Amino acid sequence: MNNLTTDSLTKFLSQSNIETSPAWEFISGNSIQKPKKTLFHSRLQRNLVNYINRHTEQLEAIQELRCIIPPYSPVPDIAVIKRYRLTESVKEIIAMTRNC
């Protein structure tokens, strides 16, 4: 796990390398790179997302979605969001991936 030096969320979000794998998070004023996942962790995450998305129409589970909740910017393994809060473009992408 590495650290980036930044003094604000705005400065953190303007950095070009925060989406590298594994992603960077901004927590309590610190830039922290998420630990690398194991194969077990990746499969568990995928299976949980698939289960949630198959069993509810009101919620959408999304992996590794950067959240911006000032003054934080976490990248949770799984974010579960009410569908009505998703933009139309996101809904279209989700619909296309489900039809594959």
Secondary structure, DSSP 4 states (H G I P E B T S, - for coil): --EE--SSHHHHHT-TTTTSSSPEEEETTEEEEPPPPPHHHHHHHHHHHHHHHHH-SSEEEEES----BTTBB---SEEEEEGGGS-HHHHHHHHHHHT-
